[in-house]
Amino acid sequence: MRAEVLKGHLEFLLLAAIARQPSHGYGVVEAIRSATQGELDLAEGTVYPVLYRLEGAGLLTSSWTTVGGRRRRVYRLTRRGRARLARERREWTKFAGAVQAVTA
């Protein structure tokens, strides 16, 4: 999928993936890749700055964990993050319905 199609939706995708399962950055990339059967293959270099921004905005919280001797920062939604995700879902549903009405 073209990168410009994702513009404006990346935060929504990351919040949705983390809502399914708290995860570290690479785990979020893999979850999105798996859920979309490879259609969305995000670069880690694109994802990490957005995760940091979402955490700075109070939408995510993180904690360090060690798995197999490697430290990983695991992200979770905050209450504000869940509220933002719900709002984004409503907006996406309206947008997708409008596009479908025009293109069907």
Backbone torsions as a table, in degrees:
resi	resn	phi	psi	omega
1	MET	NA	139.8	-178.5
2	ARG	-65.5	141.6	-176.8
3	ALA	-60.7	-36.4	-177.7
4	GLU	-66.2	-22.1	176.8
5	VAL	-68.1	-33.3	-179.3
6	LEU	-78.2	-18.9	-177.0
7	LYS	-54.4	129.3	-179.6
8	GLY	88.3	-9.6	-178.1
9	HIS	-117.3	-4.6	-174.7
10	LEU	-63.5	-44.0	179.0
11	GLU	-60.3	-43.4	178.5
12	PHE	-58.8	-46.6	179.7
13	LEU	-61.8	-42.7	-179.1
14	LEU	-67.1	-43.2	177.9
15	LEU	-60.8	-43.0	-179.1
16	ALA	-64.4	-41.7	179.7
17	ALA	-64.9	-41.8	-179.2
18	ILE	-71.8	-29.7	176.2
19	ALA	-63.9	-35.6	178.0
20	ARG	-66.4	-42.4	-175.7
21	GLN	-159.0	116.8	174.3
22	PRO	-55.0	140.8	-173.5
23	SER	-159.4	167.0	172.2
24	HIS	-85.6	168.8	-173.5
25	GLY	-53.3	-50.2	-179.1
26	TYR	-65.2	-34.3	177.0
27	GLY	-63.5	-35.6	177.1
28	VAL	-65.6	-44.8	178.3
29	VAL	-57.8	-47.3	-179.3
30	GLU	-65.0	-39.5	179.6
31	ALA	-62.9	-42.3	179.3
32	ILE	-68.5	-42.8	178.2
33	ARG	-59.8	-44.9	-178.7
34	SER	-67.2	-45.6	-178.1
35	ALA	-63.1	-29.7	-177.6
36	THR	-102.0	12.2	-179.6
37	GLN	52.0	41.2	176.2
38	GLY	83.9	-3.8	-179.2
39	GLU	-64.2	-37.6	176.0
40	LEU	-110.0	106.1	-178.7
41	ASP	-118.4	87.4	-173.6
42	LEU	-80.2	142.0	175.9
43	ALA	-78.5	136.8	178.7
44	GLU	-56.7	-37.0	180.0
45	GLY	-63.9	-19.7	175.7
46	THR	-87.0	-35.7	-172.7
47	VAL	-76.9	-45.0	-174.0
48	TYR	-59.5	-44.9	177.8
49	PRO	-60.7	-34.6	178.9
50	VAL	-70.0	-40.1	176.9
51	LEU	-60.3	-44.3	179.1
52	TYR	-62.6	-41.1	179.5
53	ARG	-65.0	-42.6	178.7
54	LEU	-64.2	-37.5	177.3
55	GLU	-67.8	-42.7	178.3
56	GLY	-62.0	-29.2	179.0
57	ALA	-84.0	-1.5	178.7
58	GLY	81.2	14.6	179.9
59	LEU	-90.4	-21.8	176.9
60	LEU	-128.9	156.5	168.6
61	THR	-127.3	157.8	179.6
62	SER	-139.4	158.1	174.6
63	SER	-145.2	153.3	-179.9
64	TRP	-89.3	140.2	175.3
65	THR	-137.9	158.9	177.4
66	THR	-116.7	126.5	179.6
67	VAL	-130.2	122.0	179.6
68	GLY	57.9	33.5	179.3
69	GLY	83.0	-1.1	-179.8
70	ARG	-109.7	133.5	176.6
71	ARG	-80.4	135.9	178.6
72	ARG	-134.8	142.4	175.5
73	ARG	-94.3	117.0	-178.1
74	VAL	-99.7	129.2	-177.7
75	TYR	-101.2	144.0	176.9
76	ARG	-137.4	151.4	175.9
77	LEU	-73.7	143.7	170.6
78	THR	-93.0	177.3	175.4
79	ARG	-58.5	-43.8	177.2
80	ARG	-62.8	-36.8	178.3
81	GLY	-65.2	-40.2	178.1
82	ARG	-65.9	-39.7	178.2
83	ALA	-65.2	-42.4	178.8
84	ARG	-64.1	-41.4	178.6
85	LEU	-61.7	-43.3	178.8
86	ALA	-61.1	-42.6	178.8
87	ARG	-64.5	-44.1	179.3
88	GLU	-62.6	-38.9	178.2
89	ARG	-62.8	-44.0	178.5
90	ARG	-61.2	-45.8	-179.8
91	GLU	-63.7	-40.9	179.9
92	TRP	-64.5	-41.7	-179.9
93	THR	-61.5	-43.5	177.5
94	LYS	-63.4	-45.1	-179.0
95	PHE	-63.2	-48.6	-179.1
96	ALA	-62.1	-39.1	177.6
97	GLY	-64.2	-40.1	178.2
98	ALA	-65.1	-44.3	178.2
99	VAL	-62.2	-43.4	178.8
100	GLN	-61.1	-39.7	-179.9
101	ALA	-63.5	-35.0	-178.6
102	VAL	-80.6	-36.8	-171.6
103	THR	-95.4	-11.2	-176.6
104	ALA	-77.0	NA	NA
